[in-house]
Amino acid sequence: MDLLGNLGLGITVAFTFQNLTYALLGCMVGTLIGVLPGIGPVATIAMLLPITFHLPPTASLIMLAGIYYGAQYGGSTTSILVNLPGEASSVVTCLDGYQMARRGRAGAALSISAVGSFFAGTVGTIIIVIFAEPLTRMAQKFGPADYCSLMALGLVAAVVLASGSITKAIAMVFLGLLFGLVGTDVNTGAQRFTFDVPELSDGIDFAPIAMGLFGIAEIVVNLERHLERGGAIKVGSLWPTREEIRRSIPAILRGTLLGSLLGVLPGGGPTLGAFSAYTLEKKLSKTPGEFGKGAVEGVAAPEAANNAAAQTSFIPMLTLGIPSNAVMALMVGAMIIQGIQPGPEVMTKKPDLFWGMIVSMWIGNAMLVVINLPMIGMWVKLLTVPYRFLAPAILLFCCIGAYSLQNSTFHVMQVAAFGVLGYIFVRLGCEGAPFLLGLVLGPQMEEYFRRAMLLSRGDAMVFLERPISLGLLITTTLLLILMALPSIKKAREEAFQEEG
Amino acid sequence: MQRFLTKDFLSGLMFVAFGLGALYIGQHLAVGTPVRMGPGYVPRMLSLILLALGVVICIVAVISGSEPVERPKWKPITLVTIGIVCFALLFERAGLIPALVVLVLISSLAGEEFKLMEVIGNIVVLSILCTVVFKVGLGMNISVVQGIW
């Protein structure tokens, strides 16, 4: 294994002026949206997709990745200082972070979370470097039937980890798969669900859907809730005490480990990692009563976990082409816009892109420590911008971005339509992430399904005869059965209750 | 009525509607055989599964009940949608600035608080920002005000 050679290639790609600039830009934007409550990384990446259209592939992926993990860092700032999670995975950080801030330890909480995140991010990156190549080699042995089963597993896992009703999440997957079929059938050239609209013959564009479903719907819900923010607490000294350091180190290590593991799971990702890490620390602690009153472990572990998970959730996307959460689905969309088919071929055909992106993730993590600690005052000031200024601005950028995709106002109309649909989804308690994963995987899954059936002469048993496919399907079924068990169902409901 | 105005029942209905709609619209697509699938094979399969899931969700919702659906506030969703549609209609015909003014005005009305001076300030700042970023910076082929610049 030519690990060093690969890393060397990555370093030469990542350290060009252009790519460093985009990594920095991504981290800044990510921190910004992490700090500003009311808009999450999914919505932001959806909005910025059209802009990446004008950039080279490597630069655009580096920037999008920067936004993703930048948001994890930025989210902790608002959680600690104003008790408002900037995005979902920072919810647990509020519990003890804000209490620490109220006791005058805000600076320490911020620096521990930044250092913990950086350490976790570094470990996450190393894990990607080590496992990417063997996994890719394994993926290259996959036949069409195996791929189809793998995607089924990915979709089911995403469902299992969605909050709320499982049946509804499964239905959302199928709805997404169905939407994914709009356009010209690749095998026969037939027009499907296009209503003779020429713009739809290439399929529904991914960016307007994501913008409408996540961006617009999120803005509307925030406007309904009349988002208000209180004043921020003074930051104080950034140096943690010796006692705080002693208690944080093992928590950071455990959080990193747990987060890295959960990040790889399809449907896992930062939020699950952060919640599990917090629960684990509380269980292991000799003084569980301190949790919720400003226990430093309650900040260190989840912050490390969400960042480790943010890194390792790239693994299934980069090696198999299977997105494990909504952000990764957007990254797949970004790659397709750039004409790159995500999957095991990326590493062999575009090694500069692959390794450049991985090395730049580490660079981005290092940049974030600098962006977050010395510049904390600037971010705190931003918190005072009221939402009534932000909402119209975000809408405007969505519209211009959608237009710039293909210089067509048809795309802007699509944003409006999917905004309404996204709002209906929110009101009916249907989650957008399973829909998005179905949408992204739909066309590929159909193709693999048809190819597998053609090769087996129409015998569906092919999915059970191939050992890889069989193994994947058994895992899928087990997951579904597990979810139906009453005890697990209850535990799952409780876990998501805590979140809400 | 309480039994039916729930999140689960209504979302079940939504899935049924999408399933039926897809079956109806896709009825002319050839299904083919499992070996040589036509363009309609997978769509029909997915529509039928979606339909079945929708029915199951509805039945379960009626039997075991579910959360009542919150009364939607019509103002934000309607105004935001109208704002985006107006933007789409104006953007090519009138240019960036007119489309921007209309979008920001309408979407500002969607919030709880509306102070005219603030909104005007917001419009001015966004006009300058967008012109500089998109027209000058990114060199997009758009007109700022149709027929003038």
Interface residues (C-beta under 8 A of the other chain):
Chain A: I51 H54 S165 T167 K168 I170 A171 F174 L175 L177 L178 L181 D185 N187 T188 A190 R192 F193 F195 I216 I219 V220 L223 E224 H226 Y387 R388 F389 A391 P392 A393 L395 L396 C398 C399 I400 Y403 S404 N407 T409 V412 M413 V415 A416 G419 V420 Y423 I424 R427 L428 G429 C430 E446 F449 R450 M453 L454 R457 G458 A460
Chain B: K7 D8 L10 S11 M14 F15 F18 A22 I25 G26 L29 A30 T33 P34 V35 R36 M37 G38 P39 G40 Y41 V42 P43 L46 S47 I49 L50 L53 G54 V56 I57 V60 E67 V69 E70 P72 K73 P76 I77 V80 T81 G83 I84 V85 F87 A88 L89 F91 E92 L96 A99 L100 L103 V104 S107 S108 A110 G111 E112 E113 F114 E118 V119 N122 L126 C130 F134 L138 M140 N141 I142
